Amino acid sequence: MEVGSAETFRDEDVAYANAIWQAGGQAELHVWPGAFHGFDTLAPRAALSQDARAARSRWLRRILTQPDPSSGPAR
């Protein structure tokens, strides 16, 4: 989950991540400093946009390479 610090719904996004954690769930939250809604689309070459895309890619790789707990022990 990610949100910019200048995003209109920043506090709601942070509260949602917190609710997931309090319920025992897992969430990854990024609050990008100075960013606004759509920042990475409107300024794709900005360093912050590149950082956000890299963080998303790392998260996706982690999620896709995690072993499936329902498949039993790894062999």
C-alpha positions in Angstrom: 0.0 0.0 0.0 1.4 3.4 -0.8 0.3 7.0 -0.5 1.9 10.4 -0.9 2.3 12.6 2.1 0.3 15.3 0.2 -2.4 12.9 -0.8 -6.0 13.9 0.2 -6.7 10.4 1.7 -3.3 9.9 3.3 -4.6 9.5 6.8 -7.3 7.1 5.7 -4.7 4.9 3.9 -2.4 4.9 7.0 -5.4 4.0 9.2 -6.3 1.2 6.9 -2.8 -0.3 7.0 -2.8 0.1 10.8 -6.2 -1.7 11.0 -4.7 -4.6 9.0 -1.7 -4.8 11.4 -4.0 -4.7 14.4 -6.1 -7.5 13.0 -2.9 -9.6 12.7 -2.6 -9.2 8.9 0.4 -8.2 6.9 0.7 -5.0 5.1 3.5 -2.9 3.6 3.0 0.8 3.7 5.0 3.5 1.9 4.2 7.2 2.5 6.1 9.0 -0.1 7.3 12.5 1.1 5.8 15.4 -0.8 4.0 13.1 -3.3 0.4 13.7 -4.4 -2.1 11.5 -6.1 -0.7 10.2 -9.4 2.7 11.6 -8.8 4.5 8.7 -10.5 2.3 9.1 -13.7 2.6 12.9 -13.9 6.3 12.9 -13.3 7.6 9.5 -14.2 11.3 10.5 -14.5 11.4 12.2 -11.0 13.6 10.4 -8.5 10.7 9.8 -6.1 8.6 8.2 -8.9 11.5 5.9 -9.8 11.9 5.0 -6.1 8.2 4.2 -5.8 8.3 2.0 -8.9 11.4 0.2 -7.6 9.7 -0.4 -4.3 6.6 -1.8 -6.0 8.8 -4.1 -8.1 10.6 -5.4 -5.1 7.3 -6.0 -3.3 5.9 -7.9 -6.3 9.0 -10.1 -6.6 8.8 -10.9 -2.8 5.1 -11.8 -3.1 5.5 -13.9 -6.2 8.5 -15.9 -4.8 7.1 -16.7 -1.4 6.4 -20.4 -1.0 2.7 -21.4 -0.9 2.0 -22.5 2.7 -0.8 -24.8 1.5 1.5 -26.8 -0.7 3.3 -28.5 2.2 7.1 -28.6 3.0 9.5 -27.5 0.3 11.5 -30.2 -1.4 
